[in-house]
Amino acid sequence: MLSRRASLLMAASCIVVALAVGVFAWLQYDDLVASVEIVVPARVIPPYTIIQRDDLELRELPRTLLDEPIYHTPEQVLGRLTTITLHPGQIIYPDQAVAPAGFRLTADPRLAVVSFPVRPDRAVGGQVQRGHHIDIYRVAMASPAQGGPKLTAAQLLQDQGAAVEYLATDVLVVDVRSSKGEAAGTATLAADSQLESSARTASTQVIPLNIITVAVSPTIAARIVQITGEEQSGAYQLWVSLSPLEREPTVQSAR
């Protein structure tokens, strides 16, 4: 028979084990049934919508959801842009509500984002970069009169061969690309095709600028699209320059 001391030790061990099992069961139960307030949509929110306070509400949901990569509070979601349709009561994941600037290249919801093709020699030698501010010009090319009198050098200098107007000023560049959609200005490694395959060496190539993307008002966006179409006729050209840091009072921003 077990001694009294051994019996007491066994009883104490059983009590400790029972308490441990009880605490573990209580913690598991608490994780399963305990709730916490988590932000959810209060109504259907369409995609491409800036989330406002009235779009959200707090709902009691299982605490275990806090381990999920989701938004927990309204402050984390306000001002973000929906990428899909959000339905009432659903939890919101980060890829479903994103920062507007990262999704549409500008944080200003009033601006349109538009691209236009441009030759490097008409865009500061192709050195325009993301973050630059540019002025955009519309150039109307004059057509020489057919069969007209031959002009002297002095007369030619007095004549204007083209008319120039500001199309837009102080325009923010949000992206620059090559004609193939690659990020312009980045360096790539290319093999020298003139050498035998066994002796080819890698050389650095800079991707040229062919497409500029800007954030402008819808009115200016329409004018940029118009001049891009007009260029096809050969009667007009589109040029850009880097905006001056200090502008003369007579030139106002058209953005």
Stockholm file with secondary structure:
# STOCKHOLM 1.0

chainA/1-255         MLSRRASLLMAASCIVVALAVGVFAWLQYDDLVASVEIVVPARVIPPYTIIQRDDLELRELPRTLLDEPIYHTPEQVLGRLTTITLHPGQIIYPDQAVAPAGFRLTADPRLAVVSFPVRPDRAVGGQVQRGHHIDIYRVAMASPAQGGPKLTAAQLLQDQGAAVEYLATDVLVVDVRSSKGEAAGTATLAADSQLESSARTASTQVIPLNIITVAVSPTIAARIVQITGEEQSGAYQLWVSLSPLEREPTVQSAR
#=GR chainA/1-255 SS CCCHHHHHHHHHHHHHHHHHHHHHHHHHHHHHHCEEEEEEESSCBCSSCBCCGGGEEEEEEEGGGGGSSSCCSHHHHTTCEESSCBCTTCCCCGGGEECHHHHHSCSCTTCEEEEEECCGGGBGGGTCCTTCEEEEEEEEECCCCTTCCCCCHHHHHHSCSEEEEEEEEEEEEEEEECTTSCBTTCEEEEECTTSCGGGCCEEEEECCCCEEEEEECHHHHHHHHHHHHHGGGTSEEEEEEECCSSCCTTCCCCC
#=GC SS_cons         CCCHHHHHHHHHHHHHHHHHHHHHHHHHHHHHHCEEEEEEESSCBCSSCBCCGGGEEEEEEEGGGGGSSSCCSHHHHTTCEESSCBCTTCCCCGGGEECHHHHHSCSCTTCEEEEEECCGGGBGGGTCCTTCEEEEEEEEECCCCTTCCCCCHHHHHHSCSEEEEEEEEEEEEEEEECTTSCBTTCEEEEECTTSCGGGCCEEEEECCCCEEEEEECHHHHHHHHHHHHHGGGTSEEEEEEECCSSCCTTCCCCC
//
